[in-house]
């Protein structure tokens, strides 16, 4: 019988970061560990549902429930927002855990405070990433970012503030090293190794466990109409707004087609503006995406990592229209693996979109490739493999075991 340990989880309050951690937390709780999770009131109920204890802390990040948005069009403001999140949340996190020291920290790569607290308390840490990790090939791209912004006074002020933050926390790493690699005992990526472009150049501290999908039963189910049509999900994510012209283009592309189209227009959409819909169309502000994907034959997506992994998890080919963040890398990976087609907004037309969806859905080679990827993802171990890594960072009194052995 192993001794239960106290595991602290630090994750920025954003769906794409929180959701992949929840199956890992549930697994750790199921193995008998006590898990405390630093989060906001928005995410506290979902954390509590795993059996972990939510530790509600202040946050500087926009709240979707309050209708707030990220400054996507200002690169410096985006970088600075995550620094402000660290500055804002550190006092609450220090106070909450200082008198209840964890045995190990599991932290999202954007939770910069975790490096400070792990060093301060002298405990091991595991850094998680819900997207590509910053491997050797990332250095050149980072140099380009710094070069493009180095003459911007706001960027210089941000870098000075970040250096001060790290110095005050006793972190002697360079700014970029602290942000993109950090100092952890182990590194987890909740993506398939096949998607990481330079996986073969990473050392054995990095473990790719594949998708850790939070089934989210509280989101409900989507009932497929009994019309026999293949389902096409069109969703461009919840973070960036999409021009209404894109949705009008979708109506032209798939009106009168063989497809049952589930079009997600976003939380702020005026559904009455769509007027009378073509046969086979339904438009929503949001849907239980996993439920729809489980019944879909194709997915038109912005290629955010959460959506890409969910599509792969259910074996759905994807037509991608990347807009930023990791979308371009994700789209390129799907193209390389032969399960996706990338289009651009600048030259997008209704016939081009329709042809891409029909061509991908009808390609006889695609189902086999998707099946091979699904097999590889499941063999990577998911939440069970991630929990094994966390346990390996605990002291010798903790027995590393699988869930099956623990039952």
Secondary structure, DSSP 8 states (H G I E B T S, - for coil): -----EEEEE--S-HHHHHHHHHHHHHHHHTT-EEEEEE-HHHHHHHHHTT-EEEE----S--GGGT----TT-HHHHHHHHHHHHHHHHHHHHHHHHTS--SEEEEETT-THHHHHHHHHT-EEEEEESS----TTHHHHHHHHHHHHTT-HHHHHHHHHHHHHHHHTT--S-HHHHHHT---SEEEESS-TTT-TTGGGS-TTEEE--------GGG------TT---EEEEE--SSS---HHHHHHHHHHHTTSS-EEEEE--TT--GGGG-S--TTEEEES---HHHHHTTEEEEEE---HHHHHHHHHTT--EEE---STTHHHHHHHHHHHTSEEE--STT--HHHHHHHHHHHHH-TTHHHHHHHHHHHHHHT-HHHHHHHHHHHTS-TTS----HHHH-
